[in-house]
Amino acid sequence: MRNRNYLTLLITTAAIIIFLTTQSTFAQPSSVTTKEAVPKVCRLAVDDAHISTSMYKNTKLKYLKINARSECHHYQSAVQILIKIYKVDPKKGDILMRPFDNRKGSKSGYTVEMNDAKILCVNNKPTKYYGVATAHVVIPGFGVFDRTAQSLNYPTLSCGT
């Protein structure tokens, strides 16, 4: 009887040791990041101001342009984007040049872009510009979100207004 209890205890202890050893062998170190562990986010991105080369090729006129896009790993059923183009004036401060929106034609999808915020360059005076965008996003099952983003850089462009 005593041998039977001793044998049962020995087998149970061996099983527990094997189980713990095998689990630690297959476990990943905490510093390794797998693709599933990277958090997915929704964001609003605003590009830097630039001179549109495609519009210059088509019209022979220089246009200052700023693009924005709402990107999300969830489907966005209605996205309204407002882009405001600002000119940096050292004497007067930042001046709002013009707002652009897609309110009449809100878009849907995983990535929604607004590419038609543009201003005609009147002369070649070096000027700095940047854009600020606001997005009103509806994500079914999650709610309504408002986001604001700004251009990261303020490039000096030969585009006076």
N, C-alpha and C positions, 0 to 999 in steps of 0.2 A: 504494500500500500504506500509505504513511504517512498519507494523507488518510483512509483507511478506519479505521485505529486511532484517529486523532484524532476522527473522527465517532462511533465507538463509545464512546470515553471521554466525549465531550460529552453523548451521549444518556444514558449511565449516571449521570453527575453530575447532569444535569437531573432524572432520575427520582428520585434520592436526595433532592434538594432539595425536590421536589414532595411526596414521601412524608413528609419531616420537617415540612414546613410544614403539610400537611393534618392530621397527627396532633396537633400543638399547637393547631390551631384547634378541634378537637373535644374536646380534653381539658378537664375541669372544673377550676376552681381548687380547691385543697385545703381552703379554708374553707367550701365549699358542702357540706352534708350531705344526701344523698339518703335516701329512706325505706329503701332496702335497706342503707345503711351504718349505720343506727341499730341497735345490738345489741338483740336480743330477750332478755328475762330472765324467770326464774321468781321469784315473790316471795310472801311471806306478809304480808298486811296486817291490822292490828288497828285497828278504829275506836275513837274516843274513847267514854268512858262517856256515856250519855244516858238520859233518862227516856223510856220507850216511850209514844208518844202513841196508837198503835193498840191497845195492851193496855189503856190507860186508858179508851179509848172502849168497848171490849168488856166490861171487868170492873169499871170504876170504881175500880180499885186502881192505885197507882203502883208501877211496877217499874223498877229500874235495869237497863240492858241494855248488853251489849258484843258486837259482831259481829266475826267474823274470816273471811278468805277466802284460799284458796291459788289464785293465778293463774299460768298458765304457757302459753307458746306451743306446748308439746308436750302431748300427751294424757296426763293423769295417771290411771293405772288404779286406784289405791287411795290415798285420802287420809284420814288420821286426824288430827283436830285436837283439841288440848287447850287450853282457855281457863281461866286462873286470874284471878279478880277480886280485886283488892287494894284495901283502904281505907287512905288515908294518915292516920296518927294522929301529930300532932306530938310527943306524949309517949312513945308506945310504938313508934313506927316504922311501917313498912308491915305491915299485917295481912292475911293470906290469908283472904278471906271464904268462897270456895267454888270448887272446880274443876268444870269441865264438859267432857265429851268426847263424841265421836261414834264411839267404838271399836266399838260393836256394829253400827253401820251406816256403815262407811266408804264414801265416795262416789267417783265417777269423773267425769272431764270436764276441760275446759280451765280452768274456774273452779268451785271447790268452796267453798261457803259454810257457815258454822255460825252460825245466827241465834238459838239458843235458850239462850244464857247470860244468865240473869236472876236478880235478887234482889228480893224484895218490900221496899218501903220501909216501915219501921215508923213513922217520924215525919218531921217536916220539918226536922230539924237539918241545917244546911249541912255537907256532907262531901265530901272529894275522893276520887275513885276512878280506877283505871286497870286495864288488862288486859294480861296477858302470854299470848301464844299460842305453842304449839309444834305443828309439823306434821311428820308422818312421811309422805313422799310416794314413791310408786313410779311411775317413768316408764319404760315399756317401751323397751328398747334403750339406755337411758342409766344406769339404776341406781336406787338407793334414796337419798333425801336427807332430812335432818332440818333444819328451819329453826325459828328462834325470832324473834319480833317483839313489840314493845310498843306500847301506845298512845302517840301523840306528845304529847298534852295531858292534863292532870289537871284536869278541870273541877270546880268546886265546885257540887254539886247539892243541892237541898233534899230529901235522902233519907237519913235516918239508919237504921242497922240495929241 
